[in-house]
């Protein structure tokens, strides 16, 4: 893995949740804060959520191109979790 593709899992991050109705995102509402900590802590908290509700969560952090965007989708978080385990 090259140095420019390393991820700083100690970066500040926030786990946010979409309000939901019937397990569906309420896109007409704003997300709310669940956890503020490191990217590592937010990934761990996200992965602890039931898989059936993970689509309601996203992680906000400082971008770390090319692997980390400002808002991480549930699919992206799962991939970063796999990467973290690999490293």
LOLOFI-391289 format. One record per atom (N, C-alpha, C, O): y, x, z; residue in one letter; residue number from 1; atom name. Coordinates in nm, 2 decimals. Each point is the difference from the previous one (the first is absolute). Layout:
# residues N
TIGU      Y      X      Z type seq atom
TIGU      Y      X      Z    A NUM   CA
...
# end
This chain:
# residues 87
TIGU      Y      X      Z type seq atom
TIGU  -0.12   0.08   0.00    X   1    N
TIGU   0.12  -0.08   0.00    X   1   CA
TIGU   0.12   0.09   0.00    X   1    C
TIGU   0.01   0.09   0.08    X   1    O
TIGU   0.08  -0.11  -0.17    X   2    N
TIGU   0.12   0.08  -0.01    X   2   CA
TIGU   0.10  -0.04   0.11    X   2    C
TIGU   0.00  -0.11   0.06    X   2    O
TIGU   0.09   0.20  -0.03    X   3    N
TIGU   0.10  -0.02   0.11    X   3   CA
TIGU   0.09  -0.12  -0.03    X   3    C
TIGU   0.04  -0.06   0.10    X   3    O
TIGU  -0.01   0.04  -0.22    X   4    N
TIGU   0.09  -0.12  -0.03    X   4   CA
TIGU  -0.06  -0.13   0.01    X   4    C
TIGU   0.06  -0.10   0.00    X   4    O
TIGU  -0.20   0.10   0.02    X   5    N
TIGU  -0.06  -0.13   0.02    X   5   CA
TIGU  -0.05  -0.03   0.14    X   5    C
TIGU  -0.08  -0.09   0.02    X   5    O
TIGU   0.12   0.18   0.07    X   6    N
TIGU  -0.04  -0.02   0.14    X   6   CA
TIGU   0.09  -0.12   0.06    X   6    C
TIGU   0.11  -0.02  -0.04    X   6    O
TIGU  -0.17  -0.05   0.14    X   7    N
TIGU   0.07  -0.11   0.06    X   7   CA
TIGU   0.03   0.04   0.15    X   7    C
TIGU  -0.09   0.05   0.07    X   7    O
TIGU   0.21  -0.08  -0.03    X   8    N
TIGU   0.04   0.02   0.14    X   8   CA
TIGU  -0.03  -0.12   0.07    X   8    C
TIGU   0.08  -0.10   0.00    X   8    O
TIGU  -0.19   0.09   0.07    X   9    N
TIGU  -0.05  -0.11   0.08    X   9   CA
TIGU   0.08  -0.02   0.13    X   9    C
TIGU  -0.01  -0.10   0.06    X   9    O
TIGU   0.09   0.20  -0.03    X  10    N
TIGU   0.09  -0.01   0.12    X  10   CA
TIGU   0.14  -0.06  -0.03    X  10    C
TIGU   0.08  -0.01   0.09    X  10    O
TIGU  -0.06  -0.02  -0.22    X  11    N
TIGU   0.13  -0.06  -0.03    X  11   CA
TIGU   0.02  -0.14   0.07    X  11    C
TIGU  -0.10  -0.07   0.02    X  11    O
TIGU   0.22   0.04   0.00    X  12    N
TIGU   0.04  -0.13   0.06    X  12   CA
TIGU  -0.04  -0.11  -0.09    X  12    C
TIGU   0.02   0.01  -0.12    X  12    O
TIGU  -0.08  -0.11   0.18    X  13    N
TIGU  -0.04  -0.12  -0.08    X  13   CA
TIGU   0.00  -0.13   0.08    X  13    C
TIGU   0.01   0.01   0.12    X  13    O
TIGU  -0.01  -0.12  -0.19    X  14    N
TIGU   0.00  -0.13   0.07    X  14   CA
TIGU  -0.10  -0.09  -0.07    X  14    C
TIGU   0.00  -0.02  -0.12    X  14    O
TIGU  -0.09  -0.04   0.20    X  15    N
TIGU  -0.09  -0.10  -0.04    X  15   CA
TIGU   0.06  -0.13   0.01    X  15    C
TIGU   0.05  -0.04   0.11    X  15    O
TIGU  -0.04  -0.03  -0.22    X  16    N
TIGU   0.07  -0.13  -0.01    X  16   CA
TIGU  -0.10  -0.11  -0.05    X  16    C
TIGU  -0.10   0.03  -0.07    X  16    O
TIGU   0.12  -0.15   0.12    X  17    N
TIGU  -0.09  -0.11  -0.04    X  17   CA
TIGU   0.08  -0.12  -0.06    X  17    C
TIGU   0.11  -0.03   0.04    X  17    O
TIGU  -0.16  -0.02  -0.14    X  18    N
TIGU   0.06  -0.12  -0.06    X  18   CA
TIGU  -0.04  -0.12   0.08    X  18    C
TIGU  -0.12  -0.02   0.04    X  18    O
TIGU   0.21  -0.07  -0.01    X  19    N
TIGU  -0.04  -0.13   0.06    X  19   CA
TIGU  -0.09  -0.07  -0.10    X  19    C
TIGU   0.01   0.02  -0.12    X  19    O
TIGU  -0.10  -0.10   0.17    X  20    N
TIGU  -0.10  -0.06  -0.09    X  20   CA
TIGU  -0.03  -0.14   0.04    X  20    C
TIGU   0.03  -0.05   0.11    X  20    O
TIGU  -0.08  -0.02  -0.21    X  21    N
TIGU  -0.04  -0.14   0.02    X  21   CA
TIGU  -0.13  -0.01  -0.08    X  21    C
TIGU  -0.01   0.02  -0.12    X  21    O
TIGU  -0.10  -0.06   0.19    X  22    N
TIGU  -0.13  -0.01  -0.06    X  22   CA
TIGU  -0.05   0.14  -0.05    X  22    C
TIGU  -0.06   0.00  -0.11    X  22    O
TIGU   0.09   0.10   0.18    X  23    N
TIGU  -0.03   0.14  -0.04    X  23   CA
TIGU   0.06   0.05  -0.13    X  23    C
TIGU  -0.05   0.09  -0.06    X  23    O
TIGU   0.16  -0.16   0.02    X  24    N
TIGU   0.07   0.04  -0.12    X  24   CA
TIGU   0.15   0.04   0.04    X  24    C
TIGU   0.06  -0.05   0.09    X  24    O
TIGU  -0.01   0.16  -0.15    X  25    N
TIGU   0.13   0.05   0.02    X  25   CA
TIGU   0.10  -0.11  -0.02    X  25    C
TIGU   0.00  -0.08  -0.09    X  25    O
TIGU   0.10   0.07   0.19    X  26    N
TIGU   0.12  -0.08  -0.02    X  26   CA
TIGU   0.11   0.08  -0.06    X  26    C
TIGU   0.08   0.06   0.07    X  26    O
TIGU  -0.08  -0.05  -0.20    X  27    N
TIGU   0.10   0.09  -0.07    X  27   CA
TIGU   0.14  -0.04   0.02    X  27    C
TIGU   0.09   0.07  -0.03    X  27    O
TIGU  -0.07  -0.19   0.08    X  28    N
TIGU   0.13  -0.05   0.03    X  28   CA
TIGU   0.06   0.04   0.13    X  28    C
TIGU   0.11  -0.03   0.04    X  28    O
TIGU  -0.19   0.11   0.04    X  29    N
TIGU   0.03   0.05   0.13    X  29   CA
TIGU   0.00   0.15  -0.01    X  29    C
TIGU  -0.06   0.06  -0.08    X  29    O
TIGU   0.13   0.00   0.18    X  30    N
TIGU   0.00   0.15   0.01    X  30   CA
TIGU  -0.12   0.05   0.08    X  30    C
TIGU  -0.05  -0.07   0.09    X  30    O
TIGU   0.01   0.19  -0.12    X  31    N
TIGU  -0.10   0.06   0.08    X  31   CA
TIGU   0.05   0.03   0.14    X  31    C
TIGU   0.12   0.01   0.02    X  31    O
TIGU  -0.21   0.01   0.08    X  32    N
TIGU   0.05   0.03   0.13    X  32   CA
TIGU  -0.08   0.13   0.05    X  32    C
TIGU  -0.11   0.02  -0.05    X  32    O
TIGU   0.17   0.05   0.14    X  33    N
TIGU  -0.05   0.12   0.05    X  33   CA
TIGU  -0.12  -0.02   0.09    X  33    C
TIGU   0.00  -0.08   0.09    X  33    O
TIGU  -0.11   0.15  -0.11    X  34    N
TIGU  -0.12   0.00   0.08    X  34   CA
TIGU  -0.01   0.13   0.08    X  34    C
TIGU  -0.03   0.00   0.12    X  34    O
TIGU   0.06   0.11  -0.19    X  35    N
TIGU  -0.01   0.13   0.07    X  35   CA
TIGU   0.10   0.10  -0.07    X  35    C
TIGU   0.01   0.01  -0.12    X  35    O
TIGU   0.05   0.07   0.20    X  36    N
TIGU   0.08   0.11  -0.05    X  36   CA
TIGU  -0.05   0.13   0.06    X  36    C
TIGU  -0.02   0.01   0.12    X  36    O
TIGU  -0.02   0.08  -0.20    X  37    N
TIGU  -0.06   0.12   0.04    X  37   CA
TIGU  -0.01   0.10  -0.11    X  37    C
TIGU   0.09   0.01  -0.09    X  37    O
TIGU  -0.20   0.06   0.08    X  38    N
TIGU  -0.03   0.10  -0.11    X  38   CA
TIGU  -0.07  -0.07  -0.11    X  38    C
TIGU  -0.06  -0.11   0.03    X  38    O
TIGU   0.05   0.17  -0.14    X  39    N
TIGU  -0.08  -0.06  -0.11    X  39   CA
TIGU  -0.14  -0.01   0.04    X  39    C
TIGU  -0.07  -0.09  -0.03    X  39    O
TIGU   0.02   0.20   0.10    X  40    N
TIGU  -0.14   0.00   0.05    X  40   CA
TIGU  -0.03  -0.12   0.09    X  40    C
TIGU  -0.10  -0.07  -0.01    X  40    O
TIGU   0.19   0.04   0.11    X  41    N
TIGU  -0.01  -0.11   0.09    X  41   CA
TIGU   0.00  -0.13  -0.07    X  41    C
TIGU  -0.08  -0.09   0.03    X  41    O
TIGU   0.17   0.07  -0.13    X  42    N
TIGU   0.01  -0.12  -0.07    X  42   CA
TIGU  -0.13  -0.02  -0.09    X  42    C
TIGU  -0.04  -0.12  -0.01    X  42    O
TIGU  -0.01   0.22  -0.05    X  43    N
TIGU  -0.12  -0.01  -0.08    X  43   CA
TIGU  -0.12  -0.04   0.09    X  43    C
TIGU  -0.07  -0.09  -0.03    X  43    O
TIGU   0.06   0.15   0.15    X  44    N
TIGU  -0.10  -0.04   0.09    X  44   CA
TIGU   0.01  -0.14   0.05    X  44    C
TIGU  -0.10  -0.07   0.00    X  44    O
TIGU   0.22   0.02   0.03    X  45    N
TIGU   0.02  -0.13   0.04    X  45   CA
TIGU  -0.03  -0.10  -0.11    X  45    C
TIGU  -0.06  -0.11   0.02    X  45    O
TIGU   0.09   0.14  -0.14    X  46    N
TIGU  -0.03  -0.08  -0.12    X  46   CA
TIGU  -0.15  -0.01  -0.02    X  46    C
TIGU  -0.05  -0.11  -0.02    X  46    O
TIGU  -0.02   0.22   0.03    X  47    N
TIGU  -0.14   0.00  -0.02    X  47   CA
TIGU  -0.08  -0.07   0.11    X  47    C
TIGU  -0.11  -0.05  -0.02    X  47    O
TIGU   0.17   0.03   0.13    X  48    N
TIGU  -0.06  -0.07   0.11    X  48   CA
TIGU   0.01  -0.15  -0.02    X  48    C
TIGU  -0.06  -0.08   0.07    X  48    O
TIGU   0.15   0.03  -0.16    X  49    N
TIGU   0.02  -0.14  -0.03    X  49   CA
TIGU  -0.13  -0.05  -0.07    X  49    C
TIGU  -0.06   0.08  -0.08    X  49    O
TIGU   0.03  -0.21   0.09    X  50    N
TIGU  -0.11  -0.05  -0.07    X  50   CA
TIGU   0.03   0.01  -0.15    X  50    C
TIGU   0.11  -0.03  -0.05    X  50    O
TIGU  -0.21   0.07  -0.03    X  51    N
TIGU   0.02   0.02  -0.14    X  51   CA
TIGU   0.05  -0.13  -0.07    X  51    C
TIGU   0.08   0.01  -0.10    X  51    O
TIGU  -0.11  -0.13   0.15    X  52    N
TIGU   0.04  -0.12  -0.06    X  52   CA
TIGU   0.15  -0.03   0.02    X  52    C
TIGU   0.06  -0.08  -0.07    X  52    O
TIGU   0.00   0.15   0.16    X  53    N
TIGU   0.15  -0.02   0.02    X  53   CA
TIGU   0.08   0.12  -0.04    X  53    C
TIGU   0.13   0.00   0.01    X  53    O
TIGU  -0.19   0.11  -0.06    X  54    N
TIGU   0.08   0.12  -0.03    X  54   CA
TIGU   0.10  -0.02  -0.11    X  54    C
TIGU   0.10   0.07   0.00    X  54    O
TIGU  -0.12  -0.17  -0.09    X  55    N
TIGU   0.10  -0.03  -0.10    X  55   CA
TIGU   0.13  -0.04   0.05    X  55    C
TIGU   0.10  -0.01  -0.07    X  55    O
TIGU  -0.09  -0.03   0.20    X  56    N
TIGU   0.12  -0.04   0.06    X  56   CA
TIGU   0.09   0.11   0.06    X  56    C
TIGU   0.11  -0.02   0.04    X  56    O
TIGU  -0.16   0.14  -0.05    X  57    N
TIGU   0.06   0.12   0.06    X  57   CA
TIGU   0.05   0.10  -0.11    X  57    C
TIGU  -0.06   0.00  -0.11    X  57    O
TIGU   0.16   0.07   0.15    X  58    N
TIGU   0.04   0.12  -0.09    X  58   CA
TIGU   0.07   0.10   0.10    X  58    C
TIGU   0.04  -0.03   0.11    X  58    O
TIGU  -0.04   0.15  -0.16    X  59    N
TIGU   0.06   0.11   0.08    X  59   CA
TIGU   0.12   0.05  -0.08    X  59    C
TIGU   0.00   0.02  -0.12    X  59    O
TIGU   0.11   0.00   0.20    X  60    N
TIGU   0.13   0.05  -0.05    X  60   CA
TIGU   0.02   0.14   0.05    X  60    C
TIGU  -0.02   0.02   0.12    X  60    O
TIGU   0.05   0.07  -0.21    X  61    N
TIGU   0.01   0.14   0.04    X  61   CA
TIGU   0.09   0.07  -0.10    X  61    C
TIGU   0.03  -0.05  -0.10    X  61    O
TIGU   0.01   0.18   0.13    X  62    N
TIGU   0.07   0.08  -0.10    X  62   CA
TIGU  -0.09   0.04  -0.11    X  62    C
TIGU  -0.12   0.04   0.02    X  62    O
TIGU   0.16  -0.06  -0.14    X  63    N
TIGU  -0.08   0.04  -0.12    X  63   CA
TIGU  -0.04   0.15   0.01    X  63    C
TIGU   0.08   0.09   0.04    X  63    O
TIGU  -0.20  -0.06  -0.08    X  64    N
TIGU  -0.06   0.13  -0.01    X  64   CA
TIGU  -0.07   0.01  -0.14    X  64    C
TIGU  -0.12   0.00  -0.01    X  64    O
TIGU   0.20   0.02  -0.09    X  65    N
TIGU  -0.06   0.00  -0.14    X  65   CA
TIGU  -0.10   0.11  -0.01    X  65    C
TIGU   0.02   0.11   0.06    X  65    O
TIGU  -0.12  -0.13  -0.14    X  66    N
TIGU  -0.03  -0.12  -0.07    X  66   CA
TIGU  -0.09  -0.10   0.07    X  66    C
TIGU  -0.03  -0.11  -0.06    X  66    O
TIGU  -0.02   0.14   0.18    X  67    N
TIGU  -0.10  -0.08   0.06    X  67   CA
TIGU   0.05  -0.11   0.09    X  67    C
TIGU  -0.07  -0.10   0.02    X  67    O
TIGU   0.18   0.11   0.04    X  68    N
TIGU   0.05  -0.10   0.09    X  68   CA
TIGU   0.13  -0.06  -0.05    X  68    C
TIGU   0.10   0.07  -0.03    X  68    O
TIGU  -0.10  -0.20   0.02    X  69    N
TIGU   0.12  -0.07  -0.04    X  69   CA
TIGU   0.07  -0.06   0.12    X  69    C
TIGU  -0.05   0.00   0.11    X  69    O
TIGU   0.17  -0.05  -0.12    X  70    N
TIGU   0.08  -0.05   0.11    X  70   CA
TIGU  -0.07  -0.12   0.07    X  70    C
TIGU   0.01  -0.02   0.12    X  70    O
TIGU  -0.07  -0.07  -0.20    X  71    N
TIGU  -0.08  -0.11   0.05    X  71   CA
TIGU  -0.14   0.01  -0.05    X  71    C
TIGU  -0.02   0.00  -0.12    X  71    O
TIGU  -0.07   0.01   0.22    X  72    N
TIGU  -0.14   0.02  -0.04    X  72   CA
TIGU  -0.07  -0.14   0.00    X  72    C
TIGU   0.00  -0.06   0.11    X  72    O
TIGU  -0.07   0.03  -0.22    X  73    N
TIGU  -0.07  -0.13  -0.01    X  73   CA
TIGU  -0.13   0.02   0.08    X  73    C
TIGU  -0.04   0.12   0.03    X  73    O
TIGU  -0.03  -0.23   0.00    X  74    N
TIGU  -0.13   0.01   0.07    X  74   CA
TIGU  -0.10   0.09  -0.07    X  74    C
TIGU  -0.07   0.08   0.06    X  74    O
TIGU   0.06  -0.09  -0.19    X  75    N
TIGU  -0.09   0.09  -0.08    X  75   CA
TIGU   0.04   0.14   0.01    X  75    C
TIGU  -0.09   0.09   0.01    X  75    O
TIGU   0.22  -0.06  -0.01    X  76    N
TIGU   0.04   0.14   0.01    X  76   CA
TIGU  -0.03   0.06   0.14    X  76    C
TIGU  -0.04   0.11   0.01    X  76    O
TIGU   0.06  -0.19   0.09    X  77    N
TIGU  -0.03   0.04   0.14    X  77   CA
TIGU  -0.15   0.04   0.01    X  77    C
TIGU  -0.04   0.10   0.07    X  77    O
TIGU  -0.05  -0.19  -0.13    X  78    N
TIGU  -0.14   0.03   0.01    X  78   CA
TIGU  -0.03   0.14  -0.07    X  78    C
TIGU  -0.08   0.07   0.05    X  78    O
TIGU   0.14  -0.05  -0.16    X  79    N
TIGU  -0.02   0.13  -0.07    X  79   CA
TIGU   0.05   0.12   0.08    X  79    C
TIGU  -0.06   0.10   0.01    X  79    O
TIGU   0.18  -0.12   0.05    X  80    N
TIGU   0.05   0.11   0.09    X  80   CA
TIGU  -0.09   0.02   0.12    X  80    C
TIGU  -0.01   0.11   0.05    X  80    O
TIGU  -0.05  -0.22   0.00    X  81    N
TIGU  -0.09   0.02   0.11    X  81   CA
TIGU  -0.12   0.08  -0.04    X  81    C
TIGU  -0.05   0.09   0.07    X  81    O
TIGU   0.00  -0.11  -0.19    X  82    N
TIGU  -0.12   0.08  -0.05    X  82   CA
TIGU   0.05   0.14  -0.02    X  82    C
TIGU  -0.08   0.09   0.03    X  82    O
TIGU   0.19  -0.07  -0.08    X  83    N
TIGU   0.06   0.14  -0.02    X  83   CA
TIGU   0.01   0.07   0.13    X  83    C
TIGU  -0.04   0.12   0.02    X  83    O
TIGU   0.09  -0.19   0.08    X  84    N
TIGU   0.02   0.06   0.14    X  84   CA
TIGU  -0.14   0.04   0.05    X  84    C
TIGU  -0.01   0.10   0.06    X  84    O
TIGU  -0.09  -0.19  -0.07    X  85    N
TIGU  -0.13   0.04   0.04    X  85   CA
TIGU  -0.06   0.12  -0.07    X  85    C
TIGU  -0.07   0.08   0.06    X  85    O
TIGU   0.10  -0.07  -0.19    X  86    N
TIGU  -0.05   0.11  -0.08    X  86   CA
TIGU   0.07   0.13   0.05    X  86    C
TIGU  -0.07   0.11   0.00    X  86    O
TIGU   0.19  -0.11   0.04    X  87    N
TIGU   0.07   0.12   0.04    X  87   CA
TIGU  -0.03   0.03   0.14    X  87    C
TIGU   0.05   0.10   0.06    X  87    O
# end
